[in-house]
């Protein structure tokens, strides 16, 4: 099966520390006051199936149905619509979460919008305490690993 090529979008980089929380932005604001969001879908760049959905069809915005693929984020993901822009909030970031994601926003009237986000997971070095001493004035500092 051939890999489906996706249109190119400008990419926003998001850094997140391993084990902490990440916010992947996705602007869901309609172009006009008469329009409204119908659905927001999140994809991993390499996949064609959604890994997260926010479904507003037939209900009010604050009663949207949210679904998260258990094989991707599972219960660690939540779409926060109070933030501006709205963002997929991911708790307990893991190394496997690093990658390129696409947010697709479907509106009732306006054309679909796509946003691309590159999540970069930062692994902090282990805690290291350093003790330094100056033996004599003018002597180099000696570092002692503890």
C-alpha positions in Angstrom: 0.0 0.0 0.0 1.4 3.4 -1.0 1.8 6.1 1.7 -0.7 8.9 1.2 1.1 12.2 0.8 -0.4 15.1 2.9 -0.5 18.7 1.9 2.3 20.8 3.4 1.4 23.2 6.3 3.5 25.6 8.2 4.7 23.8 11.4 4.6 25.1 15.0 7.2 23.6 17.3 6.2 22.7 20.8 8.8 21.7 23.4 7.7 19.5 26.3 9.7 18.0 29.2 9.5 14.2 29.5 6.9 13.4 32.2 5.4 16.9 32.2 2.4 18.4 30.3 2.4 19.6 26.7 -0.1 21.8 24.9 -0.5 21.4 21.2 -2.3 24.5 19.8 -5.2 24.4 17.4 -7.2 27.5 16.5 -10.9 26.6 16.4 -12.2 30.2 16.1 -14.6 30.4 13.2 -14.1 33.2 10.6 -17.6 34.6 11.3 -19.9 34.7 14.3 -22.6 32.8 12.3 -20.3 29.8 11.8 -19.4 27.1 14.3 -17.1 24.2 14.8 -18.5 20.8 13.9 -15.5 18.5 14.6 -11.8 18.7 15.5 -9.6 15.7 14.6 -6.0 15.0 15.5 -3.7 12.8 13.5 -0.1 11.7 13.7 1.7 12.8 10.6 2.4 9.2 9.5 -1.2 8.0 10.1 -4.5 8.4 8.2 -6.7 7.5 11.2 -7.5 10.1 13.9 -5.9 9.6 17.3 -8.2 12.1 19.0 -11.6 13.6 18.2 -13.7 16.5 19.6 -17.2 16.1 18.1 -19.7 19.0 18.4 -22.2 17.8 15.8 -25.8 18.0 17.2 -24.8 19.3 20.6 -23.5 22.4 22.3 -19.8 23.2 22.3 -19.3 22.5 26.0 -21.0 19.1 25.6 -18.8 17.9 22.8 -17.9 14.2 22.7 -14.2 13.6 23.2 -12.5 10.4 22.2 -8.8 9.5 22.5 -7.2 6.4 20.9 -6.1 4.1 23.7 -3.1 3.1 21.5 -1.9 6.7 21.2 -2.7 9.0 24.1 -5.6 7.3 25.9 -6.7 9.1 29.0 -3.6 11.4 29.0 -5.1 13.7 26.4 -7.8 16.3 26.7 -8.9 19.1 24.3 -8.9 22.4 26.2 -11.2 24.8 24.5 -11.0 27.6 27.1 -7.4 28.3 26.1 -6.8 30.7 23.2 -6.0 29.1 20.9 -7.6 25.9 22.0 -5.0 23.1 22.6 -4.8 19.4 22.9 -3.3 19.0 26.4 -1.2 15.9 26.9 -0.2 14.9 30.4 2.8 12.7 31.4 4.6 13.2 28.1 6.5 10.2 26.9 9.4 9.8 24.4 7.0 8.0 22.0 4.9 11.2 21.9 7.5 13.1 20.0 6.6 13.7 16.4 4.5 15.7 14.0 0.8 16.0 14.5 -2.0 17.5 12.4 -5.1 19.2 13.8 -8.1 19.4 11.4 -11.0 21.7 12.2 -14.3 21.2 10.4 -16.8 24.0 10.5 -20.5 24.1 9.6 -19.9 26.6 6.7 -16.3 27.6 6.5 -13.6 25.5 4.7 -11.7 23.0 6.8 -8.5 24.3 8.4 -5.4 22.3 9.2 -2.6 23.0 11.6 0.7 21.1 11.9 2.5 20.8 15.2 5.9 19.2 15.9 6.2 18.0 19.5 9.8 17.8 20.7 10.3 15.9 23.9 13.1 17.2 26.1 14.9 14.7 28.4 16.5 16.5 31.3 19.9 15.2 32.5 19.8 13.4 35.9 20.3 15.5 38.9 24.0 16.3 39.5 25.2 18.3 42.4 28.6 20.0 42.1 30.7 21.1 45.0 33.5 23.6 44.3 36.3 24.9 46.4 38.9 27.5 45.8 42.1 26.3 47.4 44.1 29.5 47.1 43.5 32.8 45.6 44.4 32.6 41.9 44.2 28.8 41.8 41.7 27.1 39.5 38.4 25.9 40.8 38.2 22.2 41.5 34.9 20.6 40.8 34.0 17.5 42.8 31.1 15.3 41.6 28.9 14.2 44.5 
